[in-house]
Every structure is written in structure tokens, then in C-alpha cells.
């Protein structure tokens, strides 16, 4: 039985990636996915006045792009990098109160995992009141945070609304070279619960779906080889029309579709996958399953979809490069 921890995560709060062309990412995220530039990118604040000015188009002074999908100041960040350095930079998981963050720091350190408090500069860069920094066994940077900055609602430049709130901003799937230590870390140290899993082959090849809210999964761990990093990020629409119109925008923009429209068998999400600008896929979905404390985990076999999602199989989950 999974141990009870003195804190609980409140969902995936933000995602940061590195890319060679952050402005190209902004065009894709706004023009195809339906996100919007942050009204005021993170930066130094003096006497309550944010800097830079709110006409920056989501771009901070260092060239990073910050994107909104609800009333949070930002949810998705794209930081500039050199050639060959693209990929996941960090994941932020939310805690509801400062005392939960203090309990998490003590509990994680007590489990023998290196963890530290975030600096004032790091908190400013993430638009949060306080945070903790650690790594998972695969070397992915994780941040636990409290008191995110909230500003104005989305303007509605695209006909899509995202399901966030107490479910978090969506989900991510991470490559791990060895799933067992990663699974133990996320369950026993951070308190995720496994919803279900699928095995693809020998030596641990498979995918494990983990939750920390009612959302079927906020995180999945995928072992298909020696790599680490981000396999895909998922943004959930509040309507099927939002998904359909995103497909239309992707096709009109010439974005490669990795997997066509379909419904997953385990989390029941209706979605499609497309190639993002920096190597990993982006999934736009709707109608994901919500589960409660009475959920019993189980293994899936014989395919992962009720219908559609053609092109999505174990082979396609491997990195393209």
C-alpha cells in the first residue's frame, strides 16, 4: 500500500521547454493550439508595477516566451537555447498552501532526495510566491510551488477554452530509461497514484499513468529506450468543437499530424496529436476521464484506443531523433 505523505500535489501548474525559435513556438501555440501571449511576462517588479510593459507580446527581456491558457499569468514557457539543446527545461507542480510546501521540503529530504528552496530570482522568474527545486531519477527538473500570480482572463483570440482549475493545466508524458525507480519516486516521494498502465514488451517497456488530482493522469512515465525528456504535452479543451477547430488550424498551417482524431481507451479523451516546433508532440483533447479515491488501478492490453488515433502505437512513441 502506498504511504501517506504530509502534503499533496494540486496538479501540473506550468511547463517550461527550451527551443531554438521561441517566437516560432509562440506562433504555433497561439495560431494553432489557441494559447495566448502572457499579458505581462515574468520579470522584476518594483512597487507593484510589473516590468516589462504589457505590450511585450509574451516575450521577456531574455527572449523567453510566456503563454497563457487561463487566468494564470502564464502556463507554458519557451526559453531560447542553442542548436541541439531543445527539450524539457522544467515541470512545475502546485501545492495549495505554504505549510504544504514546508512539509514537502521536509518529507522529500527525509526520503533521501536532494531538494532545495527556490531563490528569490527563481520565484520571480516563475511568477510564484515560493518554490522547491529537485530532480527525478531520470534527471528531469521538477519544481513544487505555491501562490502563482493571477491576472486577467483569456481574450479569446481563438475559439477554444481550456479545462484547468483544480485539475491543473493538462498532462505531460516523460521518457525514462528505467521506469521502476522513476515510478517509485513519483509514487512514494511525491505522492502520485497510478491510475493504470500498459506493457509494450520486455525489460520494463511500457507506460504508467499517474494522477495527483481527479484528472486521469497529470503525468505518464514512458520507457521505450535509454532516452529521457518530454514525449508530449496535452492541453484539454472544454468542448469537442475546440478540438475540431484546432485540427482545422493545424491542417491550414501545414503542421504535421502525428495521430488523427480518436478516443483513448483508458482515459476516454477524444484528441489528436501534432508535431510541435521542438521535437515533442502536442495533444489537444476533450472529455478526459475524472477519477476518485475509490479508483482501482489496472493494466490495459490489446491496444490503447476505442477508435481512431491512427499512427499512435508503441513504435511511434519512440523519439524521432
Number of C-alpha atoms within 10 A of each C-alpha: 3 10 9 10 14 14 19 19 22 22 27 27 29 23 22 21 21 20 26 19 20 23 19 14 20 25 16 19 20 17 17 20 26 26 29 25 25 29 23 22 30 26 18 14 11 8 5 7 9 14 16 17 12 13 12 16 18 24 26 20 12 9 15 23 29 27 27 25 27 22 16 21 25 30 22 22 28 27 24 19 17 10 9 8 13 21 21 22 19 21 19 22 23 23 23 16 13 15 13 18 24 16 15 23 22 14 18 19 15 12 11 9 16 13 19 15 18 18 13 13 11 16 20 17 14 25 22 19 16 23 26 22 19 21 15 18 19 17 12 19 16 18 24 25 30 24 15 20 15 13 14 12 13 19 12 12 11 18 12 22 19 21 21 21 13 14 21 22 25 25 27 22 23 22 25 29 21 21 22 13 14 18 22 15 18 19 18 17 21 19 21 23 21 22 22 21 19 19 18 17 10 7 12 16 18 17 22 20 25 26 26 24 22 17 23 26 29 26 23 23 26 30 24 24 15 9 16 21 21 23 22 21 21 19 23 25 25 16 16 16 13 21 26 18 17 23 23 12 18 19 14 10 12 9 16 13 19 19 20 16 20 20 22 19 14 20 20 18 19 25 27 27 24 21 17 19 20 18 16 20 23 22 25 26 29 23 17 22 14 14 16 10 8 6 13 10 13 12 11 13 10 8 13 17 19 13 12 16 20 13 14 18 14 16 10 11 16 15 16 7 4
